[in-house]
Amino acid sequence: MKITKVKISFILICFSAFFSGCSTGFRVPGESRIILKNISSEYYSIAEAYVDLKKYDKAAEYYKLSMRNKSLYLQSYYKLARCYALSKDWDAALDCYYDLYEKDPENLSINLSIAYIQAMKGDTDTAIAFYEDLLVEYPYDESVLENYISLLLSQGDAERAEKEYRILKKTFPDNKKLPAFVEKLSTLIENFEE
């Protein structure tokens, strides 16, 4: 049997077409997952850069995209909630923080965020109740006490603010907000003395 050069050329072309077709369609197991993970990580990095630029609406878009990666989901969701809060989208922020609260009700940061957002939305009764609960759970947390006093002062509740101020001063005598609290209390209470 005599094979001609034409037949050999045809066979080589067929083999090269077959193998080049396989190389573009063949994927390594797990490759798609790795690609998605890498892309999600890039989205997360882009979101972080937008936060640094204080472009919270753009950052929120990229945090949502990075949430496709399960390992980045909670981290991205928390940052998304924070972006909503920083852009004063109180309702969206509160929805996210309550979702996070259901997953981790003991998380002080989430609880403080909910109380703060409630106050910013004008629901001061809910915010005050949240801070009072937090004071029971975290009696020695300086930020809880500071925020509670600030809220009470903003509402003109001098009696409770003064009581909490005295606790703050005794427990944290080096607190940097003490002078500002004294000033606000002295405008609310005549003859306020430390």
SVG drawing of the C-alpha trace seen along z (x, -y; Angstrom):
<svg xmlns="http://www.w3.org/2000/svg" viewBox="-39 -77 43 79">
<polyline fill="none" stroke="black" stroke-width="0.4" points="0.0,0.0 1.3,-3.2 0.5,-6.3 0.8,-9.4 1.9,-12.8 -1.6,-14.1 -3.0,-11.4 -0.3,-12.0 -1.0,-15.7 -4.7,-15.1 -4.2,-12.8 -1.8,-15.4 -4.3,-18.2 -7.1,-16.0 -5.0,-15.1 -3.9,-18.7 -7.5,-19.9 -8.7,-17.2 -6.0,-18.0 -6.3,-21.7 -10.1,-21.4 -9.6,-19.3 -7.2,-21.8 -9.7,-24.7 -12.7,-22.7 -10.9,-20.6 -10.9,-22.0 -9.0,-20.9 -11.4,-19.7 -12.0,-22.6 -10.7,-25.2 -14.1,-27.0 -14.2,-27.3 -10.7,-28.7 -11.5,-31.2 -14.6,-32.3 -12.7,-32.6 -10.0,-34.7 -12.5,-37.0 -14.4,-37.4 -11.2,-38.3 -10.5,-40.9 -14.0,-42.3 -13.4,-42.5 -10.1,-44.4 -11.9,-46.8 -14.6,-47.4 -11.9,-48.1 -10.3,-50.6 -13.7,-52.4 -14.1,-52.5 -10.7,-54.2 -11.9,-56.8 -15.2,-57.2 -17.3,-56.0 -19.5,-53.8 -22.1,-53.3 -19.5,-51.8 -18.0,-49.8 -21.4,-48.3 -21.7,-47.1 -18.4,-45.3 -19.0,-43.8 -22.2,-42.3 -20.2,-40.7 -17.5,-39.4 -20.2,-37.6 -20.4,-35.0 -17.4,-33.4 -18.6,-31.5 -15.4,-32.1 -15.8,-35.9 -19.6,-36.0 -19.9,-37.1 -17.0,-39.4 -18.3,-41.1 -21.9,-41.2 -20.6,-43.0 -18.7,-45.5 -21.7,-46.0 -23.8,-46.8 -21.1,-49.3 -21.1,-50.9 -24.9,-51.4 -24.5,-53.0 -21.7,-55.3 -23.8,-56.4 -26.7,-57.0 -28.9,-54.4 -30.3,-53.5 -33.0,-51.0 -30.6,-48.9 -28.0,-49.0 -30.4,-48.0 -31.7,-45.1 -28.1,-43.8 -27.2,-44.3 -30.3,-42.5 -29.4,-39.6 -26.0,-39.5 -27.4,-39.8 -29.5,-36.6 -26.2,-34.8 -24.2,-36.3 -26.4,-38.0 -23.4,-38.2 -21.3,-40.3 -20.8,-43.7 -19.9,-45.5 -23.2,-44.4 -25.2,-45.4 -23.6,-48.8 -24.2,-49.3 -27.9,-48.5 -28.3,-50.9 -26.5,-53.7 -28.5,-53.2 -31.8,-53.2 -30.7,-56.5 -29.8,-58.0 -33.2,-56.9 -34.9,-58.8 -36.1,-55.7 -34.4,-56.8 -36.6,-54.7 -35.3,-51.5 -31.8,-52.8 -31.9,-53.6 -33.3,-50.2 -30.5,-48.6 -27.9,-50.6 -29.4,-49.7 -29.3,-46.0 -25.7,-46.4 -24.8,-48.1 -26.1,-45.1 -24.1,-42.7 -21.0,-44.8 -20.8,-47.1 -17.1,-47.8 -17.1,-48.6 -16.2,-52.3 -17.7,-52.7 -21.2,-51.5 -21.3,-53.9 -20.0,-56.8 -22.6,-56.2 -25.4,-55.8 -24.4,-59.1 -24.3,-60.9 -27.7,-59.6 -29.2,-60.7 -27.7,-64.1 -29.0,-64.5 -32.4,-63.7 -32.1,-66.2 -32.3,-63.4 -30.0,-65.2 -30.9,-63.0 -29.9,-59.7 -27.0,-61.3 -25.5,-62.7 -25.8,-59.3 -24.0,-57.5 -21.5,-60.3 -20.5,-59.7 -20.1,-56.0 -17.9,-56.8 -15.8,-59.2 -15.2,-56.8 -14.6,-53.8 -12.6,-55.5 -11.1,-58.7 -8.9,-59.3 -11.8,-59.2 -11.3,-61.9 -15.1,-62.7 -15.5,-63.7 -14.9,-67.4 -17.5,-67.5 -20.0,-65.7 -19.4,-68.2 -20.0,-71.0 -23.3,-69.5 -24.4,-68.6 -23.8,-72.1 -26.0,-73.5 -28.8,-71.1 -28.4,-71.3 -27.8,-74.7 -25.0,-74.6 -23.8,-71.2 -20.6,-70.4 -18.3,-67.5"/>
</svg>
